[in-house]
């Protein structure tokens, strides 16, 4: 499925603009992570297009499951299966909701799990700045906010720290994620 078709599905199923922007942010982060991990390994084992698709589509069901976390990601995975998405994407989508206890088996699973909350942390860090722009941030300023337990409480710190399983130090992960989101700042309105 082409990206434009995926984006249309996201917009059809998710009416909240901020949540659509969240999906766009996670897509950008997943792309950057796949590229970085491929660069480090000197391979192209991480399929960048699949990683992007997992990021964009990971909350496809949220409009229907927002009040029922037990169904979130399972319904989305079924929707993706019905649409013919690859099994590796479907598994990553299911595994990103820790409620289900589905093991994260590969780098894509881990990356999506960590990228999901870090996008929210970065948005919150931008919105408390006078400029309200991603361009006003650097990895160090996001790291400082990460360390403030009361700041953006919904951005699970332990979940973000899973980046270390990818061989990325926290500040490095925050920098990659921030840079990815800065690259689509106009689309995010930030």
N, C-alpha and C positions, 0 to 999 in steps of 0.2 A: 504494500500500500504506500502510495506517495505521501510525503509530508503534508501537503496541502489537504489531502483527504483526512489525514489523522487530525490535523488542526480543526477542520470542520466538525469532526466527530466530538472533539473535546468541547468546542463551543456549543454544539447542539446539546450535549449532556451536562455541561457545567455552566450554569447561568451566572454565577458569581465571578465578576471580572478579576477580582484579586486571586481567586483560585485558578482561573485560566492563566494569569500571570505567573502564579506559582509553578504551574506545569511547564510553562515556557522557560522559567528559570532553572528548573530541575533538568529539563532537556539540555540546556546550554552547559550546565555543570557536568552532566553525564558525557556529553561530547568532549569537553575539555579533559575529563578524567581518562576516557578511553584513549585519546590522543597522547596524553602524558604517559600513561602506562605502556602504550605501544612504543613510544620514543625511548623510554627507559629500558625496555626489554629488547629493543632493536628488531621488533617484529610487528606484524599487524594482526596478532591473534585476537585482539579485542575489536569486534566488528562495530565500528563507530556508528553506523546507521542503526544497528540494533540497540546500542546503548542509548542513542538519542530517542528512539521510539519508546523504549522503556521509560525514560524520563518524561516524555511528553504525555504518555498514556497512563502513567501509574495511578492517577486519581480519577480516571474516566467515569467511575461509578459514584463519585463522592456526592453528587447531587441527589442520588437515591439512597445513599447509605450514611449520610452525615450523622444521623441520629442512631445508627446501629453499627458500631465499630466491629461487631462480630461478623457482619456481612461485608464490610468494606474490604476491598481488594479481592475477595473471593468472587463477588459479582463482576467486578472489573475484569478479573482473569477469565471468567466465563465469556464475557462479552468479547474479549480479545481472541479467545479460542474460536468463537463462532465467526469472527472476522478473518480467521486464517493466520493469525500472528504466530511467529515461531515460539516453540515451547520454552526456550531460554528466556524470552521476554515475559511470557506468562508466569513462569516461576518467579522471576525477579519481582513482578508486580505483587504476587501473592506474599512473597517473603518480606516485602517492605512493611507490612503491617504486623508488628510483633505480637499482636493479640493471638494470632493463629499458631505461633510457635513453629512455623515452618523454617527449617534450617536454611541459612544463607550458604549456598554451596560453591559459589564462584565469585570472581571479582565483580561481575555485573550486579549480583545480588547485594554484595557488601556496599558497592558504590551507591546504588539507589537508596539503600537503607540510610547511609550517611548523608547523601545529598538532599534528601527530603527535608530534614530539619535545618540544615545549614542555610538553605535558601531563605527561610523565615528569619533566622538570626541576622543574616546580612541585610534583609529588607528593614528589619527593626532598627539595626544600627544606622542605616541611612536616614530613616525617618526621624530619629532624634537629633540629627544634625540640623543646624539652621538652613543649610542649602537643600536638605531633603533630596540629595543626589548620591548615587553610587560613586560618582567621581570624587566625592569628598572623603572616601574611605580608602584605607590601605589595609593590608593583612594584619598589621600590628594593632590598628584601631579595632578591627573585628575581634582579634584575640583578646584584647582588653575587655570588650563587652562579653565575650564568651566566659571569661573568668568571673563576671558579676552574676552570681547565682539568681538574683532577683530580676535580672534583665531578660526579657523574652523567655519567660519560664517554659513556654510551650516548645521551645527549640531544645529537644532532649540532648543534653551534653554527652551522656554515655553513648547515645546513638551516633552523634557526630564523631566521637572518638574512635568509632569503628574504622575510620580512615586509616588508622595505623595498621590494620590488617591488609591494607593495600600497599604498605611500605611507604606511606606518606606521613610525615610528621604533621601535627595539628596545624601549625602556622602555615606550612606548605599547602595543606589541603584548603585552608581558609583562603589563601592567596589564589590558588587555582580557581576555586569557586567564585570568589569575588571578581576576578578577571573575566571569567566566563559571563557573569551577570552584567558586568560593565560593558561587555561587547554587545549586549542587547538592551542596554539601559533605555533607549528610546522606546522600544516595544513594551518595556515594563513601566514606562512613565516615571522613571527614576534617574 
